[in-house]
Amino acid sequence: MNYIMNLNRKEEEIEKLKEKNLRMIGEQKDRETRYRELENELRFKKEEAGKRNMIYVKELCRAESDIKKEKERIEKFKNATSKNEEDAKKREELIIEAYDRMKNKKIG
């Protein structure tokens, strides 16, 4: 009789272990599913970040190009300004020379 009761207890323990095992298998599958979902989410976020990064790179290149063009315009303006200053100095010198010649003619 005691032997049968021990067998029944062992069978109950086995059933409980089977249920626990099935529950653990279900939890493991849930974890694996969640892992795959997180992995997909991470991949998607990386792709999105890559796309945004490409947009930022394009914007940065465009900004660098605009800065380069503006720098060239400033250099052209500086060159034109310095040329105008040189021309103005030459005109001033010519006017002074002409004035001196006229002054010398009046005196002479």
Phi and psi in degrees as GROMACS dihedral restraints (atoms count N, CA, C in turn):
[ dihedral_restraints ]
;  ai    aj    ak    al  type     phi  dphi    fc
    3     4     5     6     1   -59.9    20    10
    4     5     6     7     1   -38.4    20    10
    6     7     8     9     1   -61.8    20    10
    7     8     9    10     1   -42.0    20    10
    9    10    11    12     1   -67.3    20    10
   10    11    12    13     1   -40.7    20    10
   12    13    14    15     1   -64.4    20    10
   13    14    15    16     1   -40.1    20    10
   15    16    17    18     1   -63.6    20    10
   16    17    18    19     1   -40.6    20    10
   18    19    20    21     1   -63.5    20    10
   19    20    21    22     1   -43.4    20    10
   21    22    23    24     1   -61.5    20    10
   22    23    24    25     1   -43.2    20    10
   24    25    26    27     1   -62.6    20    10
   25    26    27    28     1   -42.0    20    10
   27    28    29    30     1   -63.4    20    10
   28    29    30    31     1   -40.9    20    10
   30    31    32    33     1   -63.8    20    10
   31    32    33    34     1   -40.9    20    10
   33    34    35    36     1   -62.9    20    10
   34    35    36    37     1   -43.7    20    10
   36    37    38    39     1   -61.7    20    10
   37    38    39    40     1   -41.7    20    10
   39    40    41    42     1   -63.1    20    10
   40    41    42    43     1   -43.6    20    10
   42    43    44    45     1   -61.6    20    10
   43    44    45    46     1   -43.7    20    10
   45    46    47    48     1   -62.8    20    10
   46    47    48    49     1   -42.7    20    10
   48    49    50    51     1   -64.9    20    10
   49    50    51    52     1   -38.5    20    10
   51    52    53    54     1   -62.4    20    10
   52    53    54    55     1   -45.1    20    10
   54    55    56    57     1   -62.1    20    10
   55    56    57    58     1   -44.4    20    10
   57    58    59    60     1   -61.9    20    10
   58    59    60    61     1   -42.5    20    10
   60    61    62    63     1   -62.5    20    10
   61    62    63    64     1   -45.5    20    10
   63    64    65    66     1   -62.1    20    10
   64    65    66    67     1   -40.9    20    10
   66    67    68    69     1   -62.7    20    10
   67    68    69    70     1   -43.3    20    10
   69    70    71    72     1   -65.5    20    10
   70    71    72    73     1   -39.0    20    10
   72    73    74    75     1   -62.9    20    10
   73    74    75    76     1   -43.5    20    10
   75    76    77    78     1   -61.4    20    10
   76    77    78    79     1   -43.5    20    10
   78    79    80    81     1   -63.3    20    10
   79    80    81    82     1   -40.5    20    10
   81    82    83    84     1   -63.0    20    10
   82    83    84    85     1   -42.6    20    10
   84    85    86    87     1   -63.9    20    10
   85    86    87    88     1   -39.9    20    10
   87    88    89    90     1   -61.6    20    10
   88    89    90    91     1   -42.7    20    10
   90    91    92    93     1   -62.5    20    10
   91    92    93    94     1   -44.0    20    10
   93    94    95    96     1   -63.4    20    10
   94    95    96    97     1   -41.4    20    10
   96    97    98    99     1   -62.5    20    10
   97    98    99   100     1   -47.0    20    10
   99   100   101   102     1   -61.7    20    10
  100   101   102   103     1   -39.5    20    10
  102   103   104   105     1   -60.5    20    10
  103   104   105   106     1   -47.1    20    10
  105   106   107   108     1   -62.6    20    10
  106   107   108   109     1   -39.9    20    10
  108   109   110   111     1   -62.1    20    10
  109   110   111   112     1   -45.2    20    10
  111   112   113   114     1   -64.5    20    10
  112   113   114   115     1   -39.0    20    10
  114   115   116   117     1   -62.7    20    10
  115   116   117   118     1   -44.9    20    10
  117   118   119   120     1   -63.9    20    10
  118   119   120   121     1   -41.3    20    10
  120   121   122   123     1   -62.5    20    10
  121   122   123   124     1   -42.4    20    10
  123   124   125   126     1   -63.4    20    10
  124   125   126   127     1   -44.5    20    10
  126   127   128   129     1   -60.3    20    10
  127   128   129   130     1   -44.0    20    10
  129   130   131   132     1   -61.7    20    10
  130   131   132   133     1   -44.2    20    10
  132   133   134   135     1   -65.0    20    10
  133   134   135   136     1   -37.2    20    10
  135   136   137   138     1   -64.0    20    10
  136   137   138   139     1   -43.1    20    10
  138   139   140   141     1   -62.3    20    10
  139   140   141   142     1   -44.3    20    10
  141   142   143   144     1   -62.7    20    10
  142   143   144   145     1   -42.8    20    10
  144   145   146   147     1   -62.6    20    10
  145   146   147   148     1   -39.7    20    10
  147   148   149   150     1   -62.2    20    10
  148   149   150   151     1   -41.8    20    10
  150   151   152   153     1   -64.1    20    10
  151   152   153   154     1   -45.5    20    10
  153   154   155   156     1   -63.0    20    10
  154   155   156   157     1   -39.7    20    10
  156   157   158   159     1   -61.0    20    10
  157   158   159   160     1   -41.6    20    10
  159   160   161   162     1   -63.3    20    10
  160   161   162   163     1   -39.2    20    10
  162   163   164   165     1   -63.3    20    10
  163   164   165   166     1   -44.1    20    10
  165   166   167   168     1   -62.3    20    10
  166   167   168   169     1   -40.2    20    10
  168   169   170   171     1   -63.5    20    10
  169   170   171   172     1   -43.8    20    10
  171   172   173   174     1   -62.0    20    10
  172   173   174   175     1   -44.1    20    10
  174   175   176   177     1   -63.2    20    10
  175   176   177   178     1   -39.5    20    10
  177   178   179   180     1   -64.1    20    10
  178   179   180   181     1   -44.4    20    10
  180   181   182   183     1   -61.8    20    10
  181   182   183   184     1   -42.5    20    10
  183   184   185   186     1   -62.6    20    10
  184   185   186   187     1   -43.0    20    10
  186   187   188   189     1   -64.5    20    10
  187   188   189   190     1   -41.9    20    10
  189   190   191   192     1   -62.5    20    10
  190   191   192   193     1   -40.3    20    10
  192   193   194   195     1   -63.6    20    10
  193   194   195   196     1   -44.0    20    10
  195   196   197   198     1   -62.4    20    10
  196   197   198   199     1   -41.1    20    10
  198   199   200   201     1   -63.4    20    10
  199   200   201   202     1   -42.3    20    10
  201   202   203   204     1   -62.6    20    10
  202   203   204   205     1   -44.1    20    10
  204   205   206   207     1   -62.9    20    10
  205   206   207   208     1   -43.1    20    10
  207   208   209   210     1   -64.0    20    10
  208   209   210   211     1   -39.4    20    10
  210   211   212   213     1   -62.5    20    10
  211   212   213   214     1   -41.7    20    10
  213   214   215   216     1   -63.2    20    10
  214   215   216   217     1   -40.8    20    10
  216   217   218   219     1   -62.2    20    10
  217   218   219   220     1   -41.8    20    10
  219   220   221   222     1   -63.8    20    10
  220   221   222   223     1   -42.9    20    10
  222   223   224   225     1   -62.3    20    10
  223   224   225   226     1   -43.6    20    10
  225   226   227   228     1   -60.9    20    10
  226   227   228   229     1   -42.9    20    10
  228   229   230   231     1   -63.3    20    10
  229   230   231   232     1   -43.1    20    10
  231   232   233   234     1   -60.3    20    10
  232   233   234   235     1   -45.2    20    10
  234   235   236   237     1   -62.4    20    10
  235   236   237   238     1   -43.6    20    10
  237   238   239   240     1   -65.1    20    10
  238   239   240   241     1   -40.6    20    10
  240   241   242   243     1   -64.7    20    10
  241   242   243   244     1   -45.1    20    10
  243   244   245   246     1   -66.4    20    10
  244   245   246   247     1   -35.2    20    10
  246   247   248   249     1   -65.6    20    10
  247   248   249   250     1   -41.9    20    10
  249   250   251   252     1   -63.4    20    10
  250   251   252   253     1   -38.4    20    10
  252   253   254   255     1   -64.5    20    10
  253   254   255   256     1   -42.1    20    10
  255   256   257   258     1   -62.9    20    10
  256   257   258   259     1   -44.8    20    10
  258   259   260   261     1   -61.3    20    10
  259   260   261   262     1   -41.8    20    10
  261   262   263   264     1   -62.9    20    10
  262   263   264   265     1   -41.8    20    10
  264   265   266   267     1   -63.4    20    10
  265   266   267   268     1   -42.3    20    10
  267   268   269   270     1   -63.4    20    10
  268   269   270   271     1   -42.9    20    10
  270   271   272   273     1   -62.1    20    10
  271   272   273   274     1   -41.5    20    10
  273   274   275   276     1   -61.8    20    10
  274   275   276   277     1   -43.8    20    10
  276   277   278   279     1   -63.8    20    10
  277   278   279   280     1   -42.4    20    10
  279   280   281   282     1   -62.7    20    10
  280   281   282   283     1   -40.5    20    10
  282   283   284   285     1   -65.2    20    10
  283   284   285   286     1   -42.3    20    10
  285   286   287   288     1   -63.3    20    10
  286   287   288   289     1   -43.5    20    10
  288   289   290   291     1   -62.4    20    10
  289   290   291   292     1   -43.5    20    10
  291   292   293   294     1   -64.1    20    10
  292   293   294   295     1   -41.5    20    10
  294   295   296   297     1   -62.2    20    10
  295   296   297   298     1   -44.0    20    10
  297   298   299   300     1   -62.3    20    10
  298   299   300   301     1   -40.7    20    10
  300   301   302   303     1   -63.6    20    10
  301   302   303   304     1   -42.6    20    10
  303   304   305   306     1   -65.0    20    10
  304   305   306   307     1   -38.0    20    10
  306   307   308   309     1   -64.8    20    10
  307   308   309   310     1   -42.3    20    10
  309   310   311   312     1   -66.3    20    10
  310   311   312   313     1   -36.2    20    10
  312   313   314   315     1   -66.5    20    10
  313   314   315   316     1   -39.2    20    10
  315   316   317   318     1   -67.2    20    10
  316   317   318   319     1   -37.9    20    10
  318   319   320   321     1   -71.1    20    10
  319   320   321   322     1   -41.4    20    10
